[in-house]
């Protein structure tokens, strides 16, 4: 739901370009990270990778 309502709320994937469309966002009480690409012109968000952390 967060990605559809506020896709820019995730942190930039790299700190070198804070306005880059490639973003990451933790989820599941910090047990996972989703990396996604914001395609503003198409009003679309593409999920690039989901990583579950084994804590």
C-alpha positions as CSV (number, residue, x, y, z in Angstrom):
1,X,0.0,0.0,0.0
2,X,2.8,2.4,0.8
3,X,4.4,2.0,-2.6
4,X,1.1,2.9,-4.4
5,X,0.3,5.9,-2.2
6,X,3.8,7.3,-1.5
7,X,6.5,5.7,-3.6
8,X,9.1,8.4,-3.0
9,X,9.0,7.7,0.8
10,X,11.6,5.1,0.4
11,X,15.3,5.9,0.8
12,X,17.4,6.4,-2.3
13,X,19.2,3.1,-3.2
14,X,22.5,5.0,-3.4
15,X,23.4,8.1,-1.5
16,X,25.2,9.6,-4.5
17,X,22.0,10.6,-6.1
18,X,19.2,11.3,-3.6
19,X,16.7,12.1,-6.3
20,X,17.2,8.8,-8.2
21,X,14.1,6.7,-8.9
22,X,15.7,3.5,-7.6
23,X,14.5,3.3,-3.9
24,X,14.6,0.9,-1.0
25,X,12.2,0.5,1.9
26,X,12.4,-1.9,4.9
27,X,9.2,-3.8,5.8
28,X,8.1,-6.5,8.3
29,X,9.5,-4.9,11.4
30,X,12.9,-4.6,9.6
31,X,13.0,-8.2,8.5
32,X,13.0,-7.4,4.8
33,X,13.9,-4.8,2.3
34,X,12.2,-4.1,-1.0
35,X,14.1,-2.3,-3.8
36,X,11.9,-0.7,-6.4
37,X,12.0,1.7,-9.4
38,X,9.6,4.7,-9.5
39,X,8.5,5.4,-13.1
40,X,6.9,8.8,-12.5
41,X,5.9,9.5,-16.2
42,X,4.0,6.1,-16.3
43,X,2.6,6.5,-12.7
44,X,4.1,3.0,-12.1
45,X,6.3,1.3,-9.5
46,X,8.3,-1.8,-10.5
47,X,9.7,-4.0,-7.8
48,X,13.3,-4.9,-8.5
49,X,14.2,-7.1,-5.6
50,X,12.8,-8.4,-2.3
51,X,15.3,-9.5,0.4
52,X,14.3,-11.3,3.6
53,X,16.8,-10.9,6.4
54,X,17.4,-13.9,8.6
55,X,17.5,-12.4,12.1
